[in-house]
Amino acid sequence: MLAQSRRKFISMLGKAAAVTGLATISGAAAAAMPPKKGFVHHVYFWLNNPESEADKAKLLEGLRNLAKVKSIREYHIGVPADTNRDVIDSSYAVSWMLVFDDRKAQDSYQEDPIHLDFVKNYSNLWSKVVVYDSVPA
Amino acid sequence: MLAQSRRKFISMLGKAAAVTGLATISGAAAAAMPPKKGFVHHVYFWLNNPESEADKAKLLEGLRNLAKVKSIREYHIGVPADTNRDVIDSSYAVSWMLVFDDRKAQDSYQEDPIHLDFVKNYSNLWSKVVVYDSVPA
């Protein structure tokens, strides 16, 4: 019984490794991750009303719902950090960073009804969107 | 002894969850990850010689070495995907996306000798760099 539980935990560890791209799970993992695989889709939004906290909150609410799209592997919803070197663009209002397993998963997201509804219901909030798509080098 | 091993595995699972931001590790994890926490530092490079595959390869080599900085939690080294909608900027040569635990870890990276050497040894390759830093909304 305990041996069975142990096998189950080993199996779960394997799943965790597969999901996260960890080559090994050990105390040193945090410092030496392998590069993330996958398709990175990073969107920056500028608002029509940059001063409106209500509009920003509404967009964030929309993104939290958009995150339900099944083909998304990882997501990060952000706002500009308070860093300010010359090369840093912190003029955007909201950052929406997604990682997909591959191009096909990204294409599926673009056509997902949740995504189409998001664009329909929230696009009035933004004045500009810049997207950078990248694949592993 | 087995009970001890089991505790050890549970402890390792806990570490994996802490590192990856997974709230639970289960078969359904891949489809429903919680948002990634942390400080996202995304850098886009444009090359002085955009047509030079050798220069691009050299920059990629530099980034693979730069990835050794200990305070980096995750990284993704990319090149533009072949997507091409109006909002997509695919004019850059290389994408360098990092996730840190927090602002302090990012600041430590900026001052790390490996990072300072990278800038010294490779900055002749690029003509423009744009950085977007973001923190969880």
Interface residues (C-beta under 8 A of the other chain):
Chain A: L2 A3 S5 R6 F9 I10 M12 L13 K15 A16 A17 V19 T20 L22 I25 S26 G27 A29 A30 A31 M33 P35 K36 G38 F39 V40 H42 Y44 L60 A67 K70 I72 R73 E74 Y75 H76 I77 G78 V79 P80 A81 T83 R85 V87 I88 D89 S90 Y92 V94 S95 M97 V99 R103 Q106 V129 V130 V131 Y132 D133 S134 V135 P136 A137
Chain B: L2 A3 S5 R6 F9 I10 M12 L13 K15 A16 A17 V19 T20 L22 I25 G27 A29 A30 A31 M33 P35 K36 G38 F39 V40 H42 Y44 L60 A67 K70 I72 R73 E74 Y75 H76 I77 G78 V79 P80 A81 T83 R85 V87 I88 D89 S90 Y92 V94 S95 M97 V99 R103 Q106 V129 V130 V131 Y132 D133 S134 V135 P136 A137
